[in-house]
Amino acid sequence: MPDNGDLRGVESTPRRDAQVRVFAMPPSDNATPTQIVQGFLEALTSDDPQYKTARMYLTPRAAENWQPERSTTVLADGPDAAARAPVQDDDEHVAFTLTGREVATVDAQQAFSPSSGEYNKLLRLIRDAETRQWRIDIVPQGVVMGQSDFERNYMSVNKFYFASNTAGATRNEPPMAVADPVYVRSHVDPTTQMVRSLLAGPTTWLDPVVRSSFPTGTALAKGAGSLTPDDRGRLVVPLNGKAAEVGTGRCEEMAAQLLFTVRSPTPAVEEVELRSGDKELCSLAQESAEAVATRGSLHSPEYLYFLDEDQRAVRIAAGSDDTEPEPVPGALGEGEKQLRSVAVAWDEHTAAGVAVDGKSLYVGSLVSGGSLGEPVLRSTGKTEADRLTAPSWDARGGLWVADRNPAAPRLLLLEEGAGEPMEVRTPGLDGRIQSVRVAADGVRIALVVEKGDRRSLLIGRIERSRPDGGTAERSPVTVLELRSAAPELEQVTAMSWTGDSRLVVVGREKGGVEQMRYVEVDGSTPDIQQPAALTGVKAVTASPDDKVPLVAYSVDGIVRLPSASQWQKITKGTAPVYPG
């Protein structure tokens, strides 16, 4: 350390946190059954790519039949291993029971899902007749580990496919990319894992509403090895012969899928080059990807919208420091009708508003001089809480809203925000919808559903069928396979989409206090900084572009949360929304 001289500024560069890799130890000679079991469980949490060390704890036959990639079971704590009977010196076989409390599973497709219940599996050891060493001969398929080890070993990443059966193709627009979150081992070549997972196809839940531009059977070329970008950020992906004859347009869509996918675990990738054999198929740079395909997080809103003290629709520039709103152009901003909620289409040319009593839904253009006309929908619920929810627009211009009338609760869709409302089928829905938000990709929908004294956040898949037998004028729309995105929250009071596969949720756990948190659509918790605490939250909104600040309506009025900062008051008002 110098002890004299002038102070001088030093250029600093950000450093990535060093990653600590964990390697398992092989079984020691004359290890006891308990040591064998503990060594095997520890080996499951290591960074050994093929679990070679873990297999050393198994008999040759068990090692051959064991399939660790089949599933990962996550327990609240590490698995407890207990011998079913005291181990004697002359024993030739010993049984252990692995127990714990399940909190999640990751299946063979690397898809995460929350779970509950008790984990109870048999592990049996035998003593080798020649070496007299203990080895495991009965082992559960897959791997098991505690939650802390799972968080150290795995990371959530998105692979991308394209929305199918949407209006983009008929409008000659770029296809809409849809995020399919999966978990990969974070220290075992995640880039190559992601490419292999992408080529294997979408997860079962998402598959019915997306497509892949890769021809069926496309895989990495034999002997492709580890995929690593070069010094210029270019990633070369060698494919097998199934992709050899694709045209330029389709190849660029394939490259866009890869580029969106690999930039999640490897942000340094700036360009993807696809090859088959000695032939270059195509290449796509990051700056050109938006012309080939679009995705929700690439859409940055122009304005933030909310209602002022006179229940008129107003707006301020999104992401700005403005605190003085201006009325939106058109009847919704002129106070022709007092409103309780508002929703703005993705193109920010049209808006919808629910009247202050919740009975009527109006749609108007955001153009000066326009009039509202008659409501496009009415509810006959007896109280305000039994009438219309706040509406939500999908990416193709459809307007979604739920009627909470207990006598006839239903989810409704107005194509292009007009015409006769279509009742959306919701098989398996158990409860009454209290809130509706459609994802930017147009194929997923978030619902707050009330049953008894519980309000849960559910994610559903939007499927659009062809007209039935040619007799129906419109394609039936169905929300299928609803699943919980925040199972630990007992009372969800507000939510909004943000990022490609994430939501921000306000709610509380049983016996807990109100909190705001990010959740993934698969029910996992992202490894990112959670929002700063805010009390009395009644509504929250976020943009798919996560660079735009969160905005909420609380006891302090309209407030926003700049990145890595504290909540700041904007102005008085209610019901804030970004487009969507």
Disulfide bonds with the S-S distance in Angstrom:
Cys251-Cys282 2.08
